[in-house]
């Protein structure tokens, strides 16, 4: 039978029980865990000078060579432990490799934090002889705990996303499982090794088995601080939109000026593109766009001092513009298939075949209101209609951008008259042109139909954008 894995990585962090897990793995015949092979300050274990012939200096020069050495070392299965602050050059290759088994070790983050504080105080990081156990009470520091928690969550999210996008499944094991013989033998079976544990390795002892409150000098303060954490995400704004890519091909660079526009679709794209063209006295078609990531990165490197910017539009104004441009009519640029689905399946009262000759203001209000109600369902993934870039959340677009780059400036449409010329002056233009305002939507402007009900419907659909970017009620520009 062909074995699934060639080697393993234990993804953990300090004081999660990784030493204990390593000792249990090393008890299995033919299995060797080579410690913290990529710790920044030592290789393997603090007192070791080398692992498999690799000194710290050797590993610094070529970390991937050490991974190869571990993979090919004698024995049935070898691996190493990796923490969030270890050499990141070793992480991606291991995560990318489906022949590397991913073991994710978890522990209550409060217990990890207190254990870490006690170890710092007592200088005792491992316990072999219970008679030598050193005890201490430590002070809970809310800010320190928050920083450590954020670092570990970011690491866990990075690992999770990488495994999801590469279609791999890890083996999860909890700190409390490290003395469960059946779970450990299940891990051995998952790794594909032939040996099993007859009994637990009792060499290492749990150092601080007492309740958390008894280990700190300020339990009341700790309890108050922890009560601020929203464990069940009661205040979380649900977000069911699919993750978006950076859409680099849509970025627009000025021909001569070191400015690049990162569009949020549904915003004043045409007006900003025209302003960039006017800035250098060229036509919009002369601007730099349609580039891939490599070409865009080369542009950045060849334009030192460049500035990248994006523009947010009020969610209601954006929704109305997209509705008029993509849904209401059936001409060039219209999303006719989606329009038909909205009309026939979801009964959005759109004029037949885009005939706007007899379309009234009241009909427009009714149709746009129905569209806003549908948006909430579309964004929540409750319909087969795609979450298009024209109507996805603006926060989601910016998150997608961040996977490649981040804008230096996030501007609002209502401040462009002052902000864009000022941005141009910062990169050397003495008399930059004024941007033009977007034309009113047709056949009716938002100002003609605006009321509190439309604002409320938009807020329901785009709650994250309202909260994250501080949008208030819409006002005409």
N, C-alpha and C positions, 0 to 999 in steps of 0.2 A: 504494500500500500504506500503510495506516494505521500510524503509528509507535506503539510501545507506551509510550514514555516521553516526558515533557516536559522533565525535568531530572534531575540525578543528585546523590547524596550519597556521598562517599567516607568510610566509617566506618573510622577508623584510630586511631592514637595517636602520641605523640611518638616519633621515631626508628624508625619502621616503614618509611620510604622514601616517605612521602606527598609530599614535595617532588619526588622523582624521578618518581613516578607523575603528578603534576600537570604536570610539564614534558613528559612523553610525551603526555598528553591534549591539552595546549595546542598540540602540533605538528600534531594532526589539523585539517584545514580545517573551519571552522565550529564547533569545540568550544572552550569556554572554561571553565576551572576557576578560580573566584574565591577561591582560597586558603582560609585559616581564617576564613571569613566570620563565625563566631560565637565566636571566641576572646575570653575575658573582658577581655583587656587591649588588644586592637587589632582592627581590622576588615580582614580579608584578609591583609595582610602587615605586619610590624612598622613599616615606614617609610611605609606608606600612611595618608593621613588620611581617605580615604573609598573606598567601593566602590559604583559605580553611583549616586553622589550621596548615599549614606548614610554619615554620620560615625558614630563610636562612640556618640555621644549619641543620634543618630537611631535607631540599631539598638536601643539599650537601651530606648527608648520603645516600639518596635514591631518586634520581631524577625520577625514573620510577614510584615511588609511587605517586608523584605529578601528573604525567600524568593520572594515574588511577583515582585520586581524581577529576581532571578536567573533565574527561570523564563521571564520575558517579555523578557529582554534580547536584543539582536540575535544572530543566529547560529543554527546548526542544533541545538545541544545545549549547555546550560550547567549548571554545578553548583558544589559547594563541598566542602571537607574538614571533617570533624567529628570531634573527639576526646572522650574520656570526661569531660574537665573543661570542655568548652565549654558555652555557654548552653543549659540543658536545655529551655528553652521552645521551641527550634527543633527538638528531636529528635522528639518524638511526632508533630507534624504531618507531618514528612517521612516517618517510618516508617509512618504511617497511609495515606499517599497512594500508591496503586498506580501512579500516573503518575510517581512518583519512583523512578528506578533506584538500587538499593542496591549499592554496590561495597564489599566488605569486604576490607581490606588487612591481611594478617597477617605477623608476623615472629617468629622465635625470641625469646621474651621476655628471655633472658639477653643476646643481642646488642643488643636495644633498650636494655636497662638500662645496659650498658657504654658504648654509644654516647652515651647521655644523660649519663653521668658524664664522659666525655671532652669532650663539648661544653660542659658546665658549667666544666670546668677550662680549656679552651683558648679559650672564647668564640667558637668557630667552629661555626656551626650549618649552614652550607652551604659547599660547596667547588666552585669553578668552575675555578680555576687550580691544577693539581696542585703547582706550585712553591710555592704559598702554604700548603700543608698544614701544620697544626700537630699535633704528636704529643704524647702524654702517656700515662703509666701512672696508673691510678686504683686506689683501694682498694675492694674489694668489701665492701659492708655487707649482711649477711644480712637484718637486720630491714627495711632500706630496700627491698631487692629484694622481700621478701615483701609489703610494703605495696603496692608498685607492681604486683606480680603480681595481688594480690587485687582491686585497683581495676580492672585491665584485664579480668580474668575476669568480674567483676560486670557491666561494661559489655557485654562480648560476650554474656553470658547474657541480659541485658535485650534486646539487639537480636535475638538468636536467637528468644527466646520471642515477641516482638512480631511478627516475621515469620512464625513458625509459626501463631500464632493468627489472623493476618490473611490467611494463605494466599499469601504472597509468597516468591519465590525470589531470593536475591541472586547476585551474581557474585563468587566468591572469587578472590583473587589474592594470591600470596605475594611476599615481598620478592625472592626469587631469580628471580621471573618478570619483574621490571621491566626486564630487558634481553633479554627473549625477544620478538622481533618478532612471531612467530606468535601468542603469547598476547595481546599488546597489540592486534593486529588482530582477534583473536577478541573482545576486549572491545569494540572499535569496532563489530563486527557485532552483538553483543548489545545495545549501546545503540541500534542502528538508524540510525547515521549512515552517510553514503555514502562518506566519505573513508577511506583506509588509509595506514599508514606505509610508506614505501619504505625508510627506514632509521631507526635509533634516534637520538633526541635525546641528544647526548653533552655537553650544556652542563654538567650537574651530574655530579660525580664521587663515587664511593664514598669515604668519608673514612677508614674504619678496616678495611681488608680482612684484617688479620692474625688469627690464631686467638685465641679469647677468652682463653686462659690467658696469652698474652704481653702482654695489655693491662692486666693487674691486678698490683698489687704483692704480693698475697697469694693466689696461685693454689691453694695447698694448702688454705687456709681456705675458699676459694670452693668447691672440690671437695667438702669435707666438708659444707658447708652444703647444697649442691645434692643430695647423696646422701640427704638427709632427705625430699626430695620423692618422693611415691609416684606416679611417672609413669604406671604401668600399673594404678594403683588396686588393688594387691594387698590393701590393708587396707580397701577400701571395702565398706560393707554394701550389697549390691544392693537396689534399690528399684524394683519394677516397678508399683507402684500408680499409678493415674491421678491427676493433679493434681486437687485439690478446691477448690471455691469457698469463700467465707467463711461461707456458710449464715447470713446475717445475720437472716433471718426467725425463726431459732430462738433468738436472743439473748433473754434475759429480764431486764427491768429492774424494780427494786422500785418500788412505787407512789409512795412519798414519799422513801425513803432513796436517796442517790446511789450505788447499787450496781447493777451489771449483771453477770449470769451468762452466760458464753459456753460453752454445753454441749459436752462431748465425748460423743457418743452412745455408749450402752452403759455409761455411768457412773451415779452416783447422782443422776440428774436429778430424779426425783420428790421426793427428800428435800431437795435444795437449793431447789427451787421452793417447797416447803412452808415451809422456813426463811425464805425471802425474804418470803413472805406473812405468817408469824407476826411477822416483824420490824416490819411496819407495821400489824398487827392486821387484815388483810384476808384474803379468800379467794384461793386460787391463780388463779382466773379473773380476778381484778382486776389481776393483774400486767401489765406492759407487754411485749408480745411480738407476733410476726407483722408487724414493721415492715420496711420496705425500707431501703436504705442511706441515702437522704436523710433519712428520718424518724429513723433511729438516730443519724445525725450531728447532727440537730437536738436530740435528747435529750442528747447529750454536751455540746453548746454551752449548753444551758439548765440543765445540772447541773455547774457548776464545782466542782472538787474531787472529781469522781466517781471511782470505782474499778471496774475491770473485772477479773473473775477467772474462772478455769476450774479444773476439777478432773480430775485423772488417777486412774484406777483401776488397780490391779495388772492386767497383761495377762491373767493366768490367771483372776482373779475376773471380769474383764470378759467374757472368752470364755465362761465358764460361765454367767453371767447372760444373755447374749445367746442362748446355746444353749437354755437353759430357756424364755426368754420368746418367742423368735422361731421356733425350729426344732422343739423337742420336742413342743409341743402344737399343736392346730389351731384354737384358739379365736380370739377377737378379738385383733388385733395380730400374729398368727402370719404368717410368710412361707410360706404353704402351697405355692405353686408351687416355690419353692426347696427346701422340705422334700421335696416329691415327687421333684425331680431328684436330691437327695442320696441319697434312699432307693433309687430305681429304677435310676438310671444309675450312681451311684458306690457303691452298696451300703452306705451308712451304716445300721447296724442300728437303725432307729427303730421304735417301736411302731406298728402299723397304725392309721391313722385317729386317731392321737393318744390311743389307749386306754391310760391309765396305771393301770388297775385292777389288773393283774397284773404291772406293770413293776417289776423288782427292782433292788436296788442294784448288783448285778453287771452287769445289762444297761445300767444307766445309765453305769457306768464304761466299758463297751465302746463304747457309742454316742458318748459324749463324746470318747473317745480317737480314734475314727474321724473325728469332726467336726474335731478339732484337726489331724489329718493332712491333711484336705481344705483347711483354712484356708490352709495354706502354698501349696497349688496355686492356690487362688482369688486370693490376694494377688499371686501371681507372674503372673497373667493366663493361666494354663494351662487354664482351664475357661471355659465360657460364662456362669458364674454371676457376677453383678455384684459389684464391690467396694463393698458397702453401707457407709453411714456407721456402722452398728452394729458392723461388724467390721473396718473399715479401720484402719491403724495410727494410734495417737494422735498420733504425730509428723506424719503426713500431715494430720490434722485441724488441728493448730496451724499448719502451713505454709499451709493454706488460709485460716485466720483472718487471717494476717499480710498477705494481699493487701488487706484492708480496715482492720484494726486489730490490735493485740496486747494480750493481757491484762496488767494490772499485776501480777497474782499468778497463779502456777501452783501450785495446792495439790494435795496427795495425799489420797486418801480417808481414810487412816488418821490424818490430823492435823486433820480437820475439827472435832472436838469443841473443840479449842483455837483453831484458826486462824479459823474463821468468827466466833465472838464477838469475838475480838480485832480482826478487820477491821471489824465493826460499831461497836466502840468508837472506832475511828479516825475514823469519819464521824459521830460524835455520839451514839451510843446508850450510855446508862449501864448498862443492865441487859438486854443482848440475850438472846434465847432460845437454848437449846442445840439444835443440829441432832439429828435422830434418826438412828439407824443404819439402813442398808438392811436390809430383812427378808431372812432366809435364802432362798436360791433353792429352788424347789419343782419336782419332788417330793422332791428330795434336795439337801442343801447341799453345797457344795464341800468343806467340812471332812470330810464323811463319806466322800469318795472320794479325797482328795488323796494323791498320792505323787510321788516324784521323776520317774517316767515322764511324768506329766501336765505337770510343770514343764518337762521337757526338750522335749516336743512344742510347748509354748507358746513357749518360747525360740526354737525353729526358725522358728515362724510370725511372731513379733514381735521379731526380733533387734534391729531399729532402736530400738524402744521400750525394750527392756532396756538397751541401750548408752547411748542419749541421755539417758534419765531415771534411770538408776542403779537399776533395780528388782532386788531380790534375790529369794530364794525367798519364795513367798506365805506369809503368816501370817494366822490369823483375826483379825478386828478386835476 
